[in-house]
C-alpha cells in the first residue's frame, strides 16, 4: 500500500534522480504527448525527484498524478493508493514502475472514492478509454493528449513519423 507522503528509511533508495510510471496490458502502453517541450515528444509519466523525496516510488506516483490529473502536492499527499508495481526497471538513476491497466483503473476508482477532481476532466474517468478520450486538453498541462502505443513501438515507420510532424506543426 502506498501513502504518497511516507518516506522510507532505506538509504539505498536515496540515490536516484527521477522516476516514473508505465501502464501496459502487454500489448499496448499508455503514453502522453508533451507539446510544451523544446522538441514535442511522446513519453511516459514521470520526472525529476523533488528535494524532499527519498523514495523513487513516491516520485513516480507524484509525477504520474501531476501529469495525468493535474493534482497538486497537497492532494497527492492525502491519497492512499493500494497498488504495487508488477515490475521495477532501474535505468541508471531513473526508476520506472510498471503497472497494468487494471492497476490504473483501481487508481481511478480510489481517486473517485477520495472525491478528487481534475482540471483535465469534466468528470474523473472510470476506464483507460475514458482517460484517453475524455481528457480536456489544457494549454498549461505538461501532458496534452494521451494515446495507446504498441508495446513494441520500435517498428513505427520513419515516413509515418514525418507525416505526423507535418500534421502537428
C-alpha positions in Angstrom: 0.0 0.0 0.0 1.3 3.4 -0.8 0.7 6.6 1.1 2.3 9.2 -1.1 4.0 11.3 1.7 5.6 8.4 3.6 9.4 8.2 3.4 11.4 5.1 3.6 14.4 4.9 5.8 16.4 2.7 3.4 19.4 4.8 2.4 19.8 2.8 -0.9 16.6 4.3 -2.1 18.0 7.9 -1.8 20.4 7.6 -4.8 18.1 8.4 -7.7 17.4 11.3 -10.0 13.8 10.6 -11.0 11.1 8.1 -11.5 8.0 7.3 -13.5 5.1 5.0 -14.1 4.4 2.9 -17.1 1.0 1.4 -17.7 0.6 -1.6 -20.0 -1.6 -4.6 -20.8 1.3 -6.3 -22.5 0.1 -5.3 -26.0 -0.4 -1.6 -25.6 1.3 1.1 -23.4 -0.3 4.4 -22.3 1.7 7.4 -23.4 1.3 11.2 -23.4 2.1 13.9 -25.9 4.3 16.6 -24.4 3.7 19.6 -26.7 5.5 22.2 -24.4 8.9 20.6 -24.5 11.6 22.2 -26.7 11.0 19.3 -29.0 7.5 17.9 -28.7 7.6 14.3 -27.8 5.5 11.2 -26.8 6.6 9.9 -23.4 5.5 8.1 -20.3 4.6 9.7 -17.0 7.5 10.7 -14.7 10.1 13.2 -13.9 12.7 14.5 -11.6 12.9 13.9 -7.9 11.8 16.7 -5.6 14.4 17.6 -2.8 12.1 16.3 0.0 11.5 12.9 -1.7 13.5 10.0 -0.5 11.7 7.1 -2.3 11.6 6.7 -6.1 8.1 5.2 -5.9 7.0 8.4 -4.2 8.4 10.4 -7.0 6.9 8.1 -9.7 3.4 8.3 -8.2 3.6 12.1 -7.6 4.7 12.7 -11.2 2.0 10.4 -12.6 -0.8 12.1 -10.6 0.5 15.6 -11.6 0.8 14.7 -15.3 -2.3 12.6 -15.7 -4.7 14.6 -13.5 -3.1 18.0 -12.7 -3.2 17.3 -9.0 -1.1 19.4 -6.6 1.2 18.0 -3.8 -1.3 18.6 -1.0 -4.0 16.5 -2.7 -1.4 13.9 -3.7 -0.2 13.5 -0.1 -3.8 12.8 1.1 -4.4 10.0 -1.4 -3.9 6.4 -0.4 -3.2 4.2 -3.4 -3.1 0.4 -2.8 -1.1 -0.6 -5.8 2.1 -2.5 -6.2 4.1 -2.4 -9.4 4.3 -5.6 -11.5 7.9 -4.8 -12.2 10.6 -2.2 -11.4 13.1 -1.2 -14.1 16.2 0.7 -13.0 17.8 2.6 -15.8 20.8 4.3 -14.2 19.4 6.8 -11.7 15.9 6.7 -13.1 13.3 4.1 -11.9 10.3 3.0 -13.9 7.4 1.3 -12.1 5.4 -0.9 -14.4 1.6 -1.3 -13.7 -1.2 -3.0 -15.5 -4.3 -1.2 -17.0 -6.3 -2.9 -14.2 -4.0 -1.1 -11.7 -4.7 2.2 -13.4 -8.4 1.6 -13.2 -8.0 0.8 -9.5 -6.2 4.2 -9.1 -9.1 5.9 -11.0 -11.5 4.2 -8.6 -9.5 5.3 -5.5 -9.3 8.9 -6.8 -13.1 8.9 -7.3 -13.6 7.4 -3.8 -11.5 10.2 -2.4 -13.6 12.8 -4.1 -10.7 14.1 -6.2 -11.4 16.4 -9.1 -9.1 17.1 -12.1 -8.8 20.2 -14.2 -8.2 17.9 -17.2 -11.6 16.1 -16.9 -15.2 17.2 -16.6 -15.7 14.0 -14.5 -13.0 11.6 -13.3 -12.6 8.7 -15.7 -13.6 5.1 -14.9 -11.6 3.3 -17.6 -8.5 3.7 -19.6 -10.6 4.6 -22.6 -12.3 7.4 -20.7 -8.9 8.6 -19.5 -7.8 8.9 -23.1 -10.9 10.1 -24.9 -12.5 12.4 -22.3 -9.4 14.5 -21.5 -9.9 18.2 -21.8 -6.5 19.3 -23.2 -5.2 22.3 -21.1 -2.6 24.5 -22.7 -0.8 24.7 -19.4 -0.7 20.9 -18.9 2.7 19.2 -19.2 1.0 16.3 -21.0 -1.6 17.2 -23.6 -3.3 14.3 -25.2 -3.0 10.6 -24.2 -2.6 7.7 -26.5 -2.0 3.9 -26.7 1.1 2.8 -28.3 2.1 -0.8 -29.3 4.1 -2.3 -26.5 6.8 -2.9 -29.2 7.0 0.6 -30.8 10.3 0.0 -32.5 8.5 -0.6 -35.8 7.0 2.8 -36.3 7.9 3.8 -39.8 10.0 6.9 -40.4 7.6 8.1 -43.0 4.7 7.9 -40.6 6.7 9.9 -38.0 7.5 12.5 -40.7 3.8 12.7 -41.6 2.9 13.2 -38.0 5.4 16.1 -37.7 3.9 17.8 -40.8 0.3 17.4 -39.4 1.2 18.6 -35.9 3.2 21.7 -37.0 
